[in-house]
Amino acid sequence: MTIKSYETDDAVRNMLQKLSVLWKNRAAVNQELPDYNNLAFDPNKADFSECLLPFREHQAWLEAPEELKSQCLSYAWGIYNLKTIYVECNVVTPSCEDIIKTPPPSANRNLLQDVMSQALLDEALHTRMSIMACNYIYSMRALQPLDFTNFNLVQWRNDILSQCSSESERRLTRFSIACASETLITDYLKTMAEDKSIQTVCHEVTRTHAMDEWSHSSVFSFVASDIIHGLSQKEREHMRAIILRTVEMFANNEMGAWEKVFSMVNFPNARDILHDTGDSNEIGVYTGSVESLIERIGLNSKSGKAQPEAEQQEALQ
């Protein structure tokens, strides 16, 4: 990013101020959260939405014993939350810290620090919620916890950052990935947040998380709308390219995690599923979201002029 100070649109400044005020009443971290342990546990309910499994139509899955499929759905909940934890801790949190510690030379410097520190508090709560939700299901199902760290998204992000030639480029890349992530994670959480047929605790945890992340999508969009005013055309093109490439991270099926799960439960014909299931799933859903983000924050124009009017109305609802 450039060092020269820059001005930004009044619309962006006004929305950052409004989002900061709204956070005090809307964010989960400021509410009295329910005690999820007191929610009724129904052993006959699935712990995860089967429609999200990338191999849900594979013959080996369809023919598997129901007990094994139930265990796999519980582990799917574990994978789902572990991936969420890595998004929060490895992708979003470092970008929040960048702007809090060394904010860009914007006229809205204080506002940027304010909204990003609020987001950082939210991410810490989301991480804790995911940890508790995983352990609750493992305990109720008497399952061995899944320990898995080699998520595609972690390696992908590390590879992208290793290609940067300067610290300013790394900062911009970290922010671009996080900005896309906070839009994409709303898609990632949506199905579970709306599925009332699954275990109550799984639905409620995801719904609470999704509500915060929907707000974060607006926060990061407007922070991006501010930041691009201080970027050169080359930096804007880099930011746009990184946002588009982040789709790869979210669309990956994380079959490495599934390989470990299948081994843990001795799933029959697991090799066939692993061989036949592709790495990426429903890329079109995610691509539409990031293309909308790019248009919204002004990266489709050389001036970097954001188009926040529609976003203003949505963010304040």
Buried (B, 14 or more C-beta within 10 A) or exposed (E): BEEEEBEBBEBBBEBBBBBBEBBEEBBBBEEEEEEBEEBEBEEEBBBBBBEBBBBEEBEBBEEBEEEBBBBBBBBBBBBBBBBBBBBBBBBBBBBBBBBBEEBBEBBBBEBBBBBBBBBBBBBBBBBBBBEBBBEBBBEBBEBEEBEBEEBBBBEBBEEBBEEBEEEEBBBBBBBBBBBBBBBBBBBBBBBBBEBEEBBBBBBBBBBBBBBBBBBBBBBBBBBBBBBBBBBEEEBBEBBBEBBBBBBBBBBBBBBBBBBBBBEBBEBBBBEBBBEEBEEBBEEEBBBEBBBBBBEBBBBBEEEBBBBBEEBBEEBEE
